Amino acid sequence: MSKLGSRQEQEGVTMNERRYDLDWLRIIAFGLLILYHIGMFYVSWDWHVKSSRASEWLEPLMMLSNPWRLTLLFIIAGAATRYMKDKVSAGAFTKSRMSRLWPPLLLAVFVIVPPQSYYEVVEAMQTMSAVMAPSQTLSLDSFYVKYVTASGNWCDQDGCLMTPTYNHMWFVAYLIIYTLLVVPLSPLLRKLPQQAALLIQGPWLILTPWLVMFAFRLVLFPVFGETHAFWNDWYLHSLYFGAFVFGFAIAKHESFFERCTSLRWAALTVAIVCWASVVIYLYGIRNGSTPPLWLGMTLRGMHQLQAWTAIIAAIGFAHRHLQGADGPLRHLLTQAIFPFYLIHQTIIVAAAHYLDEVQLPLVVEVPVLIFITALGCWIFFDLGRRVPWLRVWIGLASETGRPNKVAAKEGAAV
């Protein structure tokens, strides 16, 4: 028996039980996402609210995780779906997943997200104050009525704010769609690793997914962009549904995880080289000019190569070091991370809006914003888990009645 097999047997972790390494990857990826959204307040990229001191200084660091973090989350979601689906019938699985995903999405659309849109409109009005009456204000209650009735007509030169909306919870909306699509495909997907083993043997483990991702970027991204509106977001659907299906297919394919483990250092090196090359060009060489076609295609290719090799490295390091890392902390964070994700952006937007008015030094403001976000997330989770009727609304299993097999094995909803 291999050393890997022996270690699995000793730790009680097999490919048929809960994957602690994927639990930890999910926790880490969502944690990075929360920090990334804090960073969005300070960079020059468009976001719901912006710091009056926004600049480009943080952008290279954010580009370390930008290309791969969400794709990895969909791979993990697909793998988790496989483990849940294999325990129960298709009907029971679908009922359980929909009952866990829809309540948090509805809560977000009608309760959690409206303050984000409110502060977005308030800051837009402040920016345009030179052409508005000085007395013009927008109260939260009047905003909410217009928000839920889609009658706000909040438009500028970049377009209109469409409401009601899901903002950061687009991830859950897409997860609902992908889950419903994968159920009828599951018998075929279980056989896929054996059918397509040649496609990921040797160097093809890196080359095949990268070439597919590169093709999506070249062909679909220029046409559709990234909208997060599910009816016309065909570039991201191709990428993320493909990642979800891939995760479902390889969830119990041990050789994939072993290959990622053996390639983890090489993959990490390639990812860092790609990131550094793109950053050096964008922030050191470009100087506002449009790159020639060949260079633009090369940069897109390196962006996608960074994404896939970073995913291989993340899976490999997690499989090597976190496969048996169970305990109270993992159990707590597995439950907490989705409620954190659910509420974090509203806390960031509101707190950042008011902190910017105070104009604290950035070395003080940034830690304060991180602390407020972490504290607010914890209060939201801790309150929600202690109040029985709130649990389902924040993505936790209900404690009333006898839990079904799927709910008993899950932490939070995603």
N, C-alpha and C positions, 0 to 999 in steps of 0.2 A: 504493500500500500504506500502511496506517495506521502511525503511529509505534510502536504496540504490536506490530504484526506485524513491523516492521523490527527492533525490539529483540529479539523472540523469535528471528528468523532469525540475527541477529548472535551471540547468546549460545548458539545451538544448542538452545534450549528450545522445544519445540512441544507442542501438546496431545496428541501421540501418544507422547511420551517421558516420562521420569520427571518428576514435578512437585516441584521443589525447594521451592517456596513451601509446598506441603502438608506436605512433610517437616519444614520448620522450624515450621510451625504445630503439628504433632504433637509435636515436641520441646518446644516452649514450653508446650503444654497439659498434657502429662504432668509437666513441671517444676513448673507451677503446682499440679498435683494433689498432688505430693509435699510442697510447702510448705503446702498447704491441710491435709493430714493432720497435719503438725507443729502447725499452728494448732489443730486439733481437740483437742489435749491441753490447751490453755489456755483454751478457751471454755466457756460453760455448757451447750452442746449435748451430748447423750449421745454417748459414744464408748467404746472398749474400756477405756482407762485414762484417768484424769483427774488433772490437777495439783491439789494441795491449795490452790493459789492461782488456780484457774480463775475467770474473771470474764467480763463482757460487753465489755470494752474493745476486743477484737480483732474482734468479730463484724461490725461495719459494713464493715471492710476485707475480710473474707472474703466478704461478700455481693457484692463487686464481681465475683467470678468464679463464685460459687455457681450462678447460674441457667443459665449457658451453656456451661461448660467441657466437661461430659460429652456434651452434645448435639453440640458441635463435634467432639469426638473420634469420635463415631459417623458424622458426615458425612464426616470424613476417612477413616475405615475403609471406608465405602461407596465413596468415590472410589478408594482404593487397591485395593479388591476389583475394581472395574471395570478398572483397568489390568492387574491380574494375570489376570483372567478372559479378557480379549481376546487374550492371548498364547497360550493353550493350550486344549485341549478341556475340556469340563465335567468329565469324569472325572478327567483329570490335575490340573485345578485343585482339585477337591474333595479328592483324595488328598493333594496338597501342603499345602493349608491345614489339613486335619485333623492331618497329621503334624507341623505346626508349632505348633498351638494346644493339642492335647490333652496332650502331655508337660509343658509348664509348668503347666497347670491341675492335673494329677495331682500334680506335685511340690509345688505350693502347698497342696493339700488335705491331703496326708499328711506334709509336712515343714516347709514355710514357715509355714503358718497356725497349726498347733498351739501354738507359743509365744505367739501373740497371744491365743488363747483361754485359755491357762494364766494369763497375767497378768491377764486380765479376771476370771477366777474368783478368783484370789488377792486382788485388790483388793476384789471383792465380799465375800469372807470377812472381810477386814480391816474393812470397813464394818459387818459384822454381828457383829463379835467380841464385842460386849457380851452376846450371847445364845449364844455358843459357848464350849466348853471352852478355856481358855487354851492347852492343849497341842496343839490341833488344827492340823495342818499338811497341806500337799498337796505331795507330791514330783512332779517332772516326769515320772518314769517311770510312776508309778501313774496320773497324770493322762492320759498318752498312751494307756494301755491302755483307759481309760474313754472317751477321745476317739474312738478308732477303732472301738470297739464300741458307740458311742452309748448308754452305760450310766452317764453321769455324774450325771444327774438334778440338774443345776445350775440351780436355779430361784429366782426371787425374786418380788416383787409385780408386776414388769413382764413376767414370763413365764419361759421356760426357754431355756437355751443349747443349740441343736440342733447335734450334731456327728455325723460330720465335716462341715466347712463350708468355703466358699471365701472368706468375708470380702471383701476388696477385689478379689479375682479374679472376682467376679461379672461384671465387664466382659468378661472372656475367655469365660466361660460363655455370656453373651448373644451375643457375637460368633460363637461356634460355631453357635448356633441360627440367627442371622440370615444367616450365610453359606450354610448349607444351604437356607434358604428362598429366598434370592435367586437361586440358580443356575437353577432352572427358570423364574424370572421374567425372566431377563436379556434375552431377545430383545425382550420388551415394553418393558422399562425403557430400552433403548437408543433407542427411538423416542419416549419420553415427553417430552423437552424440546421437540421439534417439535410434538407433539400438544397440549402444555399451555403453549405459549409465551405465550398471552394471559394466563394466570393470574399471570405474573410480569413482565409489561410495566409500565413506568412505576411508579407508587406501589404496584402490586400485588406487586412483589418484596418489599416490607415487609409489606403488609397480608394477603396470602393465607396465608403460613406463620404469621404472628402469630395470625390468627383461628383457624387449626387448632390451634395450641398452646394458645390461650386456651380453646377448646372442650374440649380434653382436660383442662385444669386444672379447669374448672368442672364437668364431667360425671363424669370418671373418678377424679380425685384424691380427692374426698370419699368415694368408695366403696372404693377399693383402696389409697390411700396410696402410699407408696414402700417396698416390702418387700425388694427385691433377691432374692426367692425366686421363681424363674422361673415356677412353677406358678400363682401368684396375683398377679403384679405387672403387671396389665393397663394401668395408667396409664403406667408407664415403658415397657412393651413398645410401646404405641401411639406414644409420643414418640420412643423410641430406634430402633425398627425403621423408623418413618417417616423419621427423620433418616438412617439407614443407606441406605434406598432412595433418598432424595433425593440423597445423596452419590454413589451409584452412577449415577443418571440424569444428573446435571449434570457429572460428572467431565470430560467432553470437550466441554462446551457453553461455548465461549469467551465468548459474550455474557453469560453469568451472571457470570463472573469480572470482565469489564469493567464491568458494572453495579455490582458490589460495590466495585470500585475507585473509580468515580465518586461513589458514595454514602458512602465510608468516613468522611469527616469529619462529615457530617450524621448518619449512623448512630451514630457514637461520641458525638455530642452528645446525641442522644435517649437512648442507653443510660445516660449519666451522669446526666441529668435524672431518669430513672425510678429509678435506684438511689438518688439523693439523696432523692427524694420518699418512697420506701418507708422508707429509714433514718430520716429525720426523724420520720415517723409512729411507727415501731416503737420508737425509742429516745428520742424527745423528747416526743411528744404522747400516745401511747396510755395510758401509766401503768397497765398491767395490765387495762384495760377491753376488752370485746369490741366491735369496730367494728360499726356498723349494716350491714345487708345490702348496700346500694349502695356503701358505702365498702370493704367487704371485696372485692366484685367488682372495684372499681376498682383496688385494690391488687394483686389477682391479675393483672389485665390489664396493669398496669405491670410486674409481675415478668416476665411472658412477653414483653412488648415490649422490656424490657431484654435478655432472653436473645437474642431474634432479632436485634435491631439490633447487639448486641455481636458476634454471629457474623458478620454482614455486614461490620462494621468490621474484624474480625480477618482475614477472608478478603481484604478489599479492601486492607488495608495490606500483608499478606503478598504478594499478587499484584503490588502496586506495587513493593515494595522487595526481595523475597526470591526472585523468580521465577528469577533466574539465579545465585543465591548458592550455588554448589557449591564444594566443596573438601574437604580432609582433615577439618576440624572437623565439617562436616555428615555426612560418611560415618561418622565415629566415633560421633557422637551418635545418628545414625539406628540404629546397631547397639546402642548402650548404653542407650537410654531404656527399652526394654521390660524388660530385666533389672533396671534400676533400679526400675521400677514393680513388678516381681515381688517384690523383696526389701524395698523401702523400709519398708513398714508394720510388718513384724516388727522391724526395727531401731529404728524410732521407738518402738514400744510397749515393747520391752525397755529401751532406753536411758532413755526418759522415766520409766519406773517406778523405776529406781534413782537417776536424777538427782533425782527429787522427794524421795527420802529424805535426800539431802545438803543440800538447801535452800540452794543457791547463790543469790545475787541474780539476779533474772530477767534483768538486762542481761548477766549472764555465762551463765546456764543456757541461754537461748534460742540464742545463737550456738554454744555447745558442742553442743547437740542437733542443730543444723543441720550442724555439722562432722562429728559422729559418723555421721549419716545419710548424708551425701555420701561419706565415706570408706568406710563399710560397703558402700554401693551399688557404688562403684568396685571394691573388692576382689572382691565377688561377680561382677561382670561380667568383670573382668580374668582371674580364675581360670577362670571358665566358658568364656571364649573360647579360652583356651590349652590346655585339656584336651579333646581331640577328643570323647570320649564324653559330656562334660557339655554340649556346645553345644546339642544338640537339647532338653535339659531346661530351658534358660534362654531358649528361643525363637530361637536363632540357626541359620542354615543349617549343615548338616553339611559338614565339609570332606572327608569320605571319599567316594570315588567322584566321578563327574561330576555337577555340580549341574544340576538341571533348569531350564527357562527361568524358572519362577516363582521358585524359590529364588535364582537368580542375580540377579534384579532386586530382591529384597526386602532389607531390612535385618534387623530383628528380626521377631517373629511378627506384631505388630500396629502 
